[in-house]
Amino acid sequence: MANFIHSLQEFVWGRGMLVFFLGAGIWFTIRSGFFQITKIHIWTANTIGALKKGKKTKNAKETASVTQFQSFCTALAATLGTGNITGVATALMFGGPGAIFWMWVSAFFGMMTTYAENFLGIKYRYKDEKGQWKGGAMVYMERGLGCKPLAVAFAVCCLGASFGMGNMVQGNSMAVGLEKAFHVPAFLSGSLCMIVVAVVLTGGMKRIAIFTERLVPVMAAIYLAGAMLVLFFYRDRIAGAFALIFQEAFRSSAAVGGVAGYSMKQAVRMGIARGIFSNEAGLGSSVMAHAQSDVEDPKVQGMWGILEVFIDTVLVCTITALVILVSQVPYWQAGEIDGTTLTGMAFASVIPWGKEFLAGATALFAFATMIGWFYFGAQTADYLAGEKGVKVYRFCYILITLPGCMIAPTMIWELSDALNGMMAVPNLLALFFLGKEVAYVGKK
């Protein structure tokens, strides 16, 4: 089974898939006139600026929607997961420092892919007989593209990805961290996680939105505070870390730490794959959360997507990578240590309780992602089988939490990579066909 999963992952994330992802982002970037750069003052004013000014939106309690910030936090909760911690470490271990550069590349172009997804998600959403918004990639595939089979294929793949990236990867990283830091057995941490997940998930979208709105800013602040402490301690090494990232991005490395270097192919593949795993640009997953927003202008929600990718990859992933590089922990010992342990070693090099701190941060990130991804999966279950399908899905999602915490990490990561790629194919196809409908501020 392990060999089959590895082969599947290698096939799905071949050169063609990387070109597919980057091609979509490049196309939308060019069509928008490099919107993420040339209109940075506009999209920041409509997101961060709106929050700073205390800009009001419709009262979500009086409507069937949630606020723009709540939908953003739900989407960000799903993206700000262990990919920002363990995923970055894995990219360094198997792709070298150059992989971080290619994570930035995937994020830069991915910003406009996410913008397009959110724009189409708002444009084609609709309200059901209960007044609830129905939206997501499968909706714009069916209503915009008129291709029901493609929508069904996406929904099925999204269900599978929700169990992999959304649940098992997160639970496993959390369990590994807690076991190494506090000697908590995986069975115990998995059981507790399963119970808490069940409690939150029974409250529906409103409870999920309120939960993520409160958790995401707190957990991000806690993690970044610890990381900044490490970076301050090694501040004289930060410039060297950036130099190493750029040096290793385009060439085969000389021996690192006494072992063979990394090839550019490894750096590109691992950087883009882990970047997409983290920010989810092109997967079509976060559209389900953004489509619930009380926003009326699709362009505004598209801008929240740009901010989502920026925070996830350009900010958090970069800081994690710098923490590992400046602490000079042996990231080149791939196969000998796991990503969670490696990052814990980096924090522990400065903070006496660094491993414990990281274990707690990982648990928060993982739990938030599990909640956010449940909502994505529930939307596709509802699309495929209605309310009964959602009930069955909720039961299975809660149930799989425990075994996910106990399975070998490598197998789970490779399975999740494969499922992500399979989910992205129908979404990227739809984006290419519907891309001309995407509008941008300042462009006709």
ROMARMI-627399 format. One record per residue (C-alpha): residue in one letter; x, z, y. Coordinates in steps of 0.001 Angstrom, whole numbers. Each point is the difference from the previous one (the first is absolute). Layout:
N
> a:X:Z:Y
...
% end
This chain:
444
> m:0:0:0
> a:2794:915:2419
> n:1720:-3358:-582
> f:-3265:-1876:557
> i:-685:1824:3272
> h:3564:-655:1184
> s:-314:-3714:-820
> l:-3375:-181:1751
> q:1416:1632:3101
> e:2985:-2372:37
> f:-2338:-2994:-336
> v:-2489:1084:2659
> w:2690:890:2538
> g:2028:-3146:-453
> r:1257:-2209:2814
> g:-3387:-1697:359
> m:-1824:3240:799
> l:2550:1031:2619
> v:-330:-3393:1692
> f:-3800:331:-177
> f:16:3353:1783
> l:2551:-938:2643
> g:-1623:-3396:474
> a:-3328:1594:877
> g:1592:2381:2482
> i:2123:-2723:1597
> w:-3017:-2293:338
> f:-2155:2622:1718
> t:2925:1057:2180
> i:560:-3556:1228
> r:-3734:-658:493
> s:-307:3177:2056
> g:2982:-856:2193
> f:1967:2951:-1435
> f:-2797:2314:1078
> q:1669:3130:-1408
> i:2795:-471:2580
> t:-1411:-2021:2890
> k:-3196:2064:195
> i:1439:3385:-910
> h:-1396:1441:3225
> i:-3488:-1122:-1016
> w:-113:1272:-3563
> t:1614:3321:904
> a:-2463:450:2885
> n:-2931:-623:-2347
> t:1268:2449:-2625
> i:2422:2702:1143
> g:-1078:-439:3602
> a:-3670:413:-877
> l:756:3285:-1752
> k:2126:1314:2878
> k:-2772:-782:2476
> g:-2557:1665:-2230
> k:-1960:-3232:-193
> k:-3351:603:-1614
> t:-1614:-2088:-2702
> k:-3459:184:-1381
> n:-1002:3300:-1490
> a:724:-505:-3685
> k:-2433:2771:-894
> e:-2837:-2064:1476
> t:987:-3240:-1674
> a:813:-1249:-3467
> s:3595:-575:1046
> v:3023:2131:763
> t:2181:9:3106
> q:2866:-2441:421
> f:2474:2859:-333
> q:-1661:1314:-3179
> s:50:-3421:-1648
> f:3629:-379:1104
> c:911:3408:-1481
> t:-1731:-838:-3281
> a:1980:-3233:-241
> l:3218:1742:1082
> a:-589:2785:-2525
> a:69:-2629:-2728
> t:3130:-1715:1320
> l:1939:3160:924
> g:664:972:-3580
> t:2937:475:-2303
> g:1075:-3549:820
> n:1336:1452:3247
> i:2118:2516:-1908
> t:574:-959:-3624
> g:-526:-3713:661
> v:2687:-130:2678
> a:2426:1868:-2245
> t:-754:-2432:-2835
> a:637:-2958:2312
> l:3411:1440:895
> m:843:781:-3620
> f:-798:-3471:-1336
> g:458:-2189:3083
> g:2637:1785:2039
> p:-59:741:3752
> g:-803:-3652:728
> a:-3428:495:-1557
> i:-1019:2037:3045
> f:551:-3005:2245
> w:-2338:-2044:-2170
> m:-2548:2805:144
> w:84:-438:3787
> v:-469:-3748:-411
> s:-3021:537:-2238
> a:-1426:2441:2549
> f:604:-2271:3003
> f:-1882:-2922:-1484
> g:-2357:2268:-1920
> m:-1341:1376:3294
> m:-1746:-3293:690
> t:-1173:-370:-3592
> t:-1704:3383:296
> y:-1400:-1005:3391
> a:-1585:-3072:-1597
> e:-1413:2038:-2893
> n:-1635:2502:2322
> f:-1331:-2697:2318
> l:-1705:-1793:-2877
> g:-1163:3307:-1456
> i:-1899:856:3196
> k:-1267:-3552:504
> y:-1606:-332:-3433
> r:-1161:3552:-681
> y:-3715:683:-250
> k:-2389:2927:-370
> d:-1899:679:-3200
> e:-3581:1220:-280
> k:1187:3565:719
> g:1750:-1002:3195
> q:3475:456:-1508
> w:2774:-2435:828
> k:1164:-2205:-2861
> g:3350:-1591:598
> g:3358:-808:-1477
> a:2045:-2934:-1194
> m:-2533:-847:-2724
> v:-2706:-241:2678
> y:1843:-2545:2148
> m:875:-1910:-3165
> e:-3675:-281:-926
> r:-1668:-257:3424
> g:2764:-1782:1898
> l:1643:-2134:-2639
> g:-3094:-353:-2183
> c:2005:671:-3154
> k:-1622:2712:-2108
> p:2415:-402:-2978
> l:2981:669:2277
> a:-1753:3067:1413
> v:-687:1330:-3496
> a:3616:-617:-1046
> f:1217:1947:3021
> a:-2410:2874:-654
> v:1110:307:-3631
> c:3691:-37:963
> c:-634:2551:2757
> l:-1627:2329:-2519
> g:3099:-232:-2181
> a:2333:531:2958
> s:-1953:3080:1087
> f:761:1645:-3333
> g:3672:-1009:219
> m:1326:150:3559
> g:-2908:2029:1299
> n:-68:2690:-2656
> m:2634:146:-2745
> v:3050:-786:2142
> q:-1022:2591:2561
> g:-811:2705:-2528
> n:3178:-663:-1945
> s:2246:253:3060
> m:-1751:3209:1011
> a:366:1507:-3475
> v:3692:-930:-263
> g:739:1551:3382
> l:-1885:3230:-714
> e:1583:358:-3428
> k:3550:-410:1307
> a:-505:2188:3078
> f:-2286:2742:-1295
> h:151:-481:-3794
> v:-3738:-661:-93
> p:-909:-1780:-3266
> a:-1416:-3487:519
> f:-3089:956:-1978
> l:-768:2859:2395
> s:623:-1927:3231
> g:-1939:-2949:-1403
> s:-2947:2207:-928
> l:-119:1620:3445
> c:289:-3372:1699
> m:-2840:-1361:-2113
> i:-2270:2880:1036
> v:725:-324:3729
> v:-428:-3783:-116
> a:-3368:469:-1681
> v:-1163:2398:2720
> v:900:-2377:2841
> l:-1339:-3134:-1665
> t:-3483:1386:-552
> g:-612:51:3781
> g:-103:-3757:552
> m:1551:-2027:2825
> k:-848:2526:2723
> r:1891:2800:-1728
> i:2903:-2319:-800
> a:172:-1164:3640
> i:-75:3546:1383
> f:2555:1173:-2581
> t:2486:-2786:735
> e:-497:282:3772
> r:1200:3603:-209
> l:2654:-362:-2701
> v:1879:-3172:1000
> p:1328:1128:3422
> v:1015:3401:-1385
> m:1818:-1266:-3091
> a:1779:-2735:1968
> a:1158:2511:2622
> i:1283:2441:-2636
> y:1973:-2658:-1865
> l:1458:-1580:3129
> a:1042:3407:1349
> g:2016:725:-3144
> a:1515:-3482:-7
> m:1001:237:3659
> l:1781:3266:-739
> v:2132:-1774:-2616
> l:687:-2916:2333
> f:1010:2339:2814
> f:2484:1740:-2291
> y:1542:-3361:-1001
> r:-528:-1669:3380
> d:3554:-1350:79
> r:-747:-2057:-3151
> i:-3212:-1686:1180
> a:1712:-2983:1637
> g:2030:-559:-3168
> a:-3163:91:-2109
> f:-1609:-2727:2112
> a:3186:-2069:-208
> l:10:336:-3790
> i:-3620:-1166:-221
> f:744:-3191:1941
> q:3317:-645:-1769
> e:-1535:243:-3466
> a:-3121:-2045:784
> f:1603:-3442:-324
> r:2892:287:-2409
> s:983:1332:-3367
> s:1463:3421:574
> a:3406:1148:-949
> a:100:2850:-2453
> v:-1968:2996:1222
> g:921:3398:-1293
> g:2204:-1528:-2670
> v:-2717:-2214:-1535
> a:-984:-3645:328
> g:-1580:-1046:3269
> y:-3470:-1335:744
> s:-867:-3671:343
> m:-1976:-1435:2880
> k:-2686:-986:-2528
> q:-389:3645:-1026
> a:-171:1121:3614
> v:-2643:-2577:932
> r:-2137:593:-3070
> m:74:3789:103
> g:-344:195:3771
> i:-3038:-2254:231
> a:-1662:1384:-3146
> r:440:3623:1074
> g:-982:-841:3570
> i:-3255:-1538:-1191
> f:-537:2908:-2386
> s:259:2323:2976
> n:-1858:-1825:2802
> e:-2354:-2040:-2243
> a:27:-2975:2386
> g:-1497:-2942:-1881
> l:-1618:2039:-2753
> g:-3366:143:1763
> s:-417:3653:-913
> s:-251:1761:3349
> v:-2643:-2457:1219
> m:-2578:2102:-1844
> a:732:2985:2256
> h:344:-1961:3236
> a:-3314:-1785:-652
> q:-1816:3351:381
> s:1120:380:3620
> d:-2489:228:2864
> v:1950:-2740:1796
> e:-1846:-3140:1081
> d:2931:-2277:857
> p:1933:-1151:-3118
> k:3136:-452:2105
> v:129:3713:805
> q:-90:1034:-3649
> g:2671:-2581:-714
> m:2245:1811:2475
> w:-501:3269:-1887
> g:1371:-1856:-3033
> i:3178:-868:1913
> l:483:3657:910
> e:-620:1009:-3617
> v:2850:-2184:-1296
> f:2290:1065:2850
> i:-427:3714:-684
> d:255:-386:-3748
> t:3070:-2211:-346
> v:1823:-327:3310
> l:-258:3721:728
> v:-406:2110:-3139
> c:1789:-2210:-2544
> t:2922:-543:2359
> i:400:3719:591
> t:-31:674:-3758
> a:2661:-2659:-542
> l:2195:1426:2750
> v:-309:3507:-1445
> i:1275:-1269:-3363
> l:2788:-2126:1465
> v:1391:2509:2501
> s:-18:2812:-2574
> q:2062:-2263:-2301
> v:-1802:1046:-3167
> p:799:-2319:-2963
> y:-2784:-2567:372
> w:2127:-2452:-1990
> q:-510:2016:-3200
> a:-3120:-1952:-953
> g:-1369:1043:-3364
> e:1715:3394:73
> i:-2300:1655:2558
> d:-3495:-781:1246
> g:-1041:-754:3563
> t:-1689:3347:583
> t:3094:1907:-1112
> l:2279:-2180:2130
> t:-2011:588:3168
> g:-187:3708:-788
> m:3794:116:-241
> a:232:-1618:3444
> f:-2246:2621:1606
> a:1722:2826:-1887
> s:3385:-1053:1408
> v:-1122:1488:3330
> i:-3075:2125:-635
> p:581:2861:-2493
> w:-3534:-441:-1272
> g:148:-3778:320
> k:-1177:-793:-3520
> e:-2926:2361:361
> f:-851:-1489:3397
> l:42:-3530:-1376
> a:-2079:1009:-3012
> g:-2662:1365:2328
> a:125:-3070:2250
> t:-211:-2309:-3007
> a:-3019:1900:-1294
> l:-1785:-431:3354
> f:841:-3695:248
> a:-978:-625:-3609
> f:-3280:1854:278
> a:-976:-1816:3203
> t:724:-3349:-1635
> m:-2069:875:-3046
> i:-2965:790:2247
> g:396:-3153:2082
> w:416:-2263:-3012
> f:-3025:1461:-1730
> y:-2079:-1320:2850
> f:1500:-3476:-413
> g:-735:6:-3705
> a:-3506:1391:522
> q:-843:-2858:2352
> t:1028:-2578:-2585
> a:-1846:1885:-2754
> d:-3114:-62:2170
> y:483:-3718:583
> l:276:-679:-3724
> a:-2546:2424:-1454
> g:-1867:1842:2755
> e:-447:3768:259
> k:161:510:-3765
> g:3355:-1725:-23
> v:1262:2340:2717
> k:-1032:3055:-2030
> v:1851:-1269:-3074
> y:3011:-919:2112
> r:96:3433:1654
> f:-23:1704:-3396
> c:2808:-2229:-1339
> y:2054:361:3184
> i:-140:3794:-174
> l:681:17:-3737
> i:3102:-2201:174
> t:1671:2308:2527
> l:1319:2357:-2678
> p:1653:-2547:-2345
> g:1384:-1805:3050
> c:1975:3127:872
> m:1600:60:-3444
> i:955:-3637:-768
> a:3576:-1269:431
> p:545:-921:3689
> t:1745:-3344:-601
> m:-2880:-1404:-2046
> i:-2565:1070:2608
> w:1928:-1568:2893
> e:424:-3307:-1840
> l:-3664:-90:-1048
> s:-1072:702:3575
> d:2260:-2733:1360
> a:-1582:-2485:-2415
> l:-3555:1046:889
> n:784:-231:3724
> g:1208:-3561:-407
> m:-3043:-1016:-2035
> m:-2261:1494:2671
> a:1801:-1789:2822
> v:-351:-3538:-1379
> p:-3757:-462:634
> n:257:1774:3363
> l:2860:-2138:1282
> l:-1809:-3153:-1128
> a:-3076:1072:1966
> l:2108:794:3076
> f:1563:-3460:-22
> f:-3412:-1700:-202
> l:-1655:2260:2606
> g:3035:436:2231
> k:-1177:-2445:2666
> e:-2966:2287:712
> v:2263:2870:1053
> a:27:415:3794
> y:2552:1750:2203
> v:-105:1483:3481
> g:1278:-2532:2512
> k:-373:-2999:-2346
> k:-2934:-2368:-356
% end
